[in-house]
Amino acid sequence: MAATKRKRRGGLAVQAKKPKRNEKDAKQPAKLRDVAEETKEEERDRIPGPVCKGKWKNKERILIFSSRGINFRTRHLMQDLRMLMPHSKADTKMDRKDKLFVINEVCEMKNCNKCIYFEAKKKQDLYMWLSNSPHGPSAKFLVQNIHTLAELKMTGNCLKGSRPLLSFDPAFDELPHYALLKELLIQIFSTPRYHPKSQPFVDHVFTFTILDNRIWFRNFQIIEEDAALVEIGPRFVLNLIKIFQGSFGGPTLYENPHYQSPNMHRRVVRSITAAKYKEKQQVKDAQKMKKKEPKTVLPHDPTADVFVIPAEEKPIEIQWVKPEPKVDLKARKKRIYKRQRKMKQKMNSGNTK
């Protein structure tokens, strides 16, 4: 309804006058509409940022560091794990003289509740500790067959900071110690959801496979088109030694009966090579002894010469005349060549005069 204005003295209501519009006021709404349409088009074309609006609840933090004396391959493996795990933290190398219980204090200072510690021995053996700090449990592994990202040069690739899927072998659910290791690996290697340094994408898989009483680690990229897998790296093999109740110590929950220490393995290899050398020496000694032994002379068998046919005897000829000397063709050719060369030199000298 139109607005009406009532007179004071009474009477009919008079319709109120509409305010006049200027040309400037008419142009302003059109401009606002154009700006709103442009902003809508920009919002459509704009790619949303990687920051998630969810709440970060799982506050898992992993401390990844090593002892002194590691080689370049271990250092590169450690850097690859830090790059693949955005919820990890780094620390300086630990002195080998310090006891392992000190790592719990380092984790507390770094505000970390999980730890991956690389322990180097004899500059050739590498051990990995996976621990839930400070209450445990913890597991000690021997790391074998290390291949880093830079070394493999695989065709696979993934976004830095993206969250991985974890794939486990069905054998992890069959035995209790493997079930415990599975839970420990899930808590360490899985990136928490909505972590500030993580990206909200899932484009690679960590696989843990049990073969030959060892855990084989692989990292694969998930291709979007057909969900095929392409290996990225790194790759390594974990040979379980012991599982402890506490963090870096305590009562032993499980000990691997199939484990053979690197020192024992090297000793067996040396003994095998020594056994081969000893066997060769024994064969040589036996041959020498046979040569020194007196030969047994067998009695002559009269029937051995039954089928022997004597050869015809040729008459002896005595040569009284000296044989003619053989002609040396090479020397003869040389003499002819010298003679021809001298003749040519004489002819050339005569022509020049």
For each residue, the residues with C-beta under 8 A, 3 or more apart:
1:
2: 15 16
3: 15 16
4: 13 14 15 16
5: 13 14 15 16
6: 13 14
7: 10 11 12 13 14
8:
9:
10: 7
11: 7
12: 7
13: 4 5 6 7
14: 4 5 6 7
15: 2 3 4 5
16: 2 3 4 5
17:
18:
19:
20:
21: 25 26
22: 25 26
23: 26 27
24: 27 28
25: 21 22 28
26: 21 22 23 29 30
27: 23 24 30 31
28: 24 25 31 32
29: 26 32 33
30: 26 27 33 34
31: 27 28 34 35
32: 28 29 35 36
33: 29 30 36 37
34: 30 31 37 38
35: 31 32 38 39
36: 32 33 39 40
37: 33 34 40 41
38: 34 35 41 42
39: 35 36 42 43
40: 36 37 43 44
41: 37 38 44 45
42: 38 39 45 46
43: 39 40 46
44: 40 41
45: 41 42
46: 42 43
47:
48:
49:
50: 199 200 201
51:
52: 194 200
53:
54: 193 194
55: 194
56: 59 192 193 194 195 196
57: 192 193 194
58: 192 193 195
59: 56 113 192
60: 87 113 114 187 188 190 192
61: 87 88 89 110 111 112 113 114
62: 85 87 88 89 112 114 115 116 188
63: 88 89 90 91 103 106 107 110 112 114 115 116 117 133
64: 78 81 82 85 88 89 90 115 116
65: 78 90 91 92 93 94 106 117 118
66: 70 74 75 78 93 94 117 118 119 120
67: 70 93 94 95 96 117 118 119 120
68: 93 94 95 96 120
69: 96 120 121 123
70: 66 67 74 75 78 93 118 120 126
71: 74 75 120 123
72: 75 76
73: 76 77 146 148 151
74: 66 70 71 77 78 118 120 126 146
75: 66 70 71 72 78 79
76: 72 73 79 80 148 149 150 151
77: 73 74 80 81 118 146 148 234 236
78: 64 65 66 70 74 75 81 82 118
79: 75 76 82 83
80: 76 77 83 84 148 149 233 234
81: 64 77 78 84 85 88 116 234
82: 64 78 79 85 88 90
83: 79 80 160
84: 80 81 164 219
85: 62 64 81 82 88 189 191
86: 160 161 191 195 197 198
87: 60 61 62 191 192 195 197 198
88: 61 62 63 64 81 82 85 116
89: 61 62 63 64 110 112
90: 63 64 65 82
91: 63 65 94 106 110
92: 65
93: 65 66 67 68 70
94: 65 66 67 68 91 98 102 103 106 117
95: 67 68 98
96: 67 68 69 120
97:
98: 94 95 102
99: 102
100: 103 117 129 248 249
101: 104 105 248 249
102: 94 98 99 105 106
103: 63 94 100 106 107 115 117 129 131 133 247 248
104: 101 107 108 133 134 247 248
105: 101 102 108 109
106: 63 65 91 94 102 103 109 110
107: 63 103 104 110 112 113 114 115 133 134
108: 104 105 111 133 134
109: 105 106
110: 61 63 89 91 106 107
111: 61 108
112: 61 62 63 89 107 115 133
113: 59 60 61 107 132 133
114: 60 61 62 63 107 130 131 132 133 187 188
115: 62 63 64 103 107 112 129 130 131 133 247
116: 62 63 64 81 88 128 129 130 188
117: 63 65 66 67 94 100 103 128 129 131 248
118: 65 66 67 70 74 77 78 126 127 128 129 143
119: 66 67 126 127 128 129
120: 66 67 68 69 70 71 74 96 123 125 126 127
121: 69 124 125 126 127
122: 125
123: 69 71 120
124: 121 262
125: 120 121 122 142 262
126: 70 74 118 119 120 121 142 143 146
127: 118 119 120 121 140 141 142 143 241
128: 116 117 118 119 140 141 142 143 238
129: 100 103 115 116 117 118 119 138 139 140 141 248
130: 114 115 116 138 139 141 184 185 188
131: 103 114 115 117 136 137 138 139 247 248
132: 113 114 135 136 137 138 184 187 247
133: 63 103 104 107 108 112 113 114 115 247
134: 104 107 108 247
135: 132 246 247
136: 131 132 244 245 246 247 250
137: 131 132 180 184 243 244 245 246 247 253
138: 129 130 131 132 243 244 246 247 248 249 250
139: 129 130 131 181 184 240 242 243 244
140: 127 128 129 240 241 242 243 244
141: 127 128 129 130 215 238 239 240 241
142: 125 126 127 128 238 239 241 259 262
143: 118 126 127 128 146 236 237 238 239
144: 214 236 237 238 239
145: 235 236 237
146: 73 74 77 126 143 234 235 236
147: 151 152 233 234 235 236
148: 73 76 77 80 151 152 233 234
149: 76 80 152 154 232 233 234
150: 76 153
151: 73 76 147 148 233
152: 147 148 149 231 233 234 235
153: 150
154: 149 230 231 232 233
155: 230
156: 204 219 220 221 230 231 232 233
157: 221 232
158: 162 203 204 221 232
159: 162 199 201 203
160: 83 86 199
161: 86 197 198 199
162: 158 159 198 199 201 202 203 204
163: 190 191 193 198 199 200 201 202
164: 84 189 190 191 202 204 205 206 219
165: 202 204 205 206 222
166: 185 186 189 190 205 206 208
167: 205 206 207 208
168: 172 182 185 207 208
169: 172 208 209 210
170: 173 174
171: 174 175 178 210
172: 168 169 178 179 181 182 208 210
173: 170 178 179 182
174: 170 171 178
175: 171 178 179
176: 179 180
177: 180 181 240 243 253 254
178: 171 172 173 174 175 181 182 210
179: 172 173 175 176 182 183
180: 137 176 177 183 184 243 253 254
181: 139 172 177 178 184 185 215 240 243
182: 168 172 173 178 179 185 186 208
183: 179 180 186 187
184: 130 132 137 139 180 181 187 188
185: 130 166 168 181 182 188 189 208
186: 166 182 183 189 190
187: 60 114 132 183 184 190
188: 60 62 114 116 130 184 185
189: 85 164 166 185 186 206
190: 60 163 164 166 186 187
191: 85 86 87 163 164 195 198
192: 56 57 58 59 60 87 195 198
193: 54 56 57 58 163 198
194: 52 54 55 56 57 198 200
195: 56 58 86 87 191 192 198
196: 56
197: 86 87 161
198: 86 87 161 162 163 191 192 193 194 195
199: 50 159 160 161 162 163
200: 50 52 163 194
201: 50 159 162 163
202: 162 163 164 165 222
203: 158 159 162 221 222
204: 156 158 162 164 165 219 220 221 222 232
205: 164 165 166 167 219 220 222 229
206: 164 165 166 167 189 217 218 219
207: 167 168 216 217 218 219 220
208: 166 167 168 169 172 182 185 215 216 217
209: 169 215 216 218
210: 169 171 172 178 213 214 215 216
211: 214 216
212:
213: 210 239 240 256 258
214: 144 210 211 237 238 239 240
215: 141 181 208 209 210 237 238 240
216: 207 208 209 210 211 235 237 238
217: 206 207 208 234 235 236 237 238
218: 206 207 209 231 235
219: 84 156 164 204 205 206 207 231 232 233 234 235
220: 156 204 205 207 229 230 231 232
221: 156 157 158 203 204 229 230 231 232
222: 165 202 203 204 205 227 228 229
223: 226 227 228 229 230
224: 227
225: 228
226: 223
227: 222 223 224
228: 222 223 225
229: 205 220 221 222 223
230: 154 155 156 220 221 223
231: 152 154 156 218 219 220 221 235
232: 149 154 156 157 158 204 219 220 221
233: 80 147 148 149 151 152 154 156 219
234: 77 80 81 146 147 148 149 152 217 219
235: 145 146 147 152 216 217 218 219 231
236: 77 143 144 145 146 147 217
237: 143 144 145 214 215 216 217
238: 128 141 142 143 144 214 215 216 217
239: 141 142 143 144 213 214 256 259
240: 139 140 141 177 181 213 214 215 243 254 256 259
241: 127 140 141 142 255 256 259
242: 139 140 252 254 255 256
243: 137 138 139 140 177 180 181 240 252 253 254 255
244: 136 137 138 139 140 247 248 249 250 251 252 253
245: 136 137 250 251 252 253
246: 135 136 137 138 249 250 251
247: 103 104 115 131 132 133 134 135 136 137 138 244 250
248: 100 101 103 104 117 129 131 138 244
249: 100 101 138 244 246
250: 136 138 244 245 246 247
251: 244 245 246
252: 242 243 244 245 255
253: 137 177 180 243 244 245
254: 177 180 240 242 243
255: 241 242 243 252 259
256: 213 239 240 241 242 259
257:
258: 213
259: 142 239 240 241 255 256
260: 264 265
261: 264 265
262: 124 125 142 265 266
263: 266 267
264: 260 261 267 268
265: 260 261 262 268 269
266: 262 263 269 270
267: 263 264 270 271
268: 264 265 271 272
269: 265 266 272 273
270: 266 267 273 274
271: 267 268 274 275
272: 268 269 275 276
273: 269 270 276 277
274: 270 271 277 278
275: 271 272 278 279
276: 272 273 279 280
277: 273 274 280 281
278: 274 275 281 282
279: 275 276 282 283
280: 276 277 283 284
281: 277 278 284 285
282: 278 279 285 286
283: 279 280 286 287
284: 280 281 287 288
285: 281 282 288 289
286: 282 283 289 290
287: 283 284 290 291
288: 284 285 291 292
289: 285 286 292 293
290: 286 287 293
291: 287 288
292: 288 289
293: 289 290
294:
295:
296:
297:
298: 301
299:
300: 304
301: 298 304
302: 305
303: 306
304: 300 301 308
305: 302 308
306: 303
307:
308: 304 305
309:
310:
311:
312:
313:
314:
315:
316:
317:
318:
319: 323
320:
321:
322:
323: 319
324:
325:
326:
327: 332
328: 331 332
329: 332 333
330: 333 334
331: 328 334 335
332: 327 328 329 335 336
333: 329 330 336 337
334: 330 331 337 338
335: 331 332 338 339
336: 332 333 339 340
337: 333 334 340 341
338: 334 335 341 342
339: 335 336 342 343
340: 336 337 343 344
341: 337 338 344 345
342: 338 339 345 346
343: 339 340 346 347
344: 340 341 347 348
345: 341 342 348 349
346: 342 343 349 350
347: 343 344 350 351
348: 344 345 351 352
349: 345 346 352 353
350: 346 347 353
351: 347 348
352: 348 349
353: 349 350
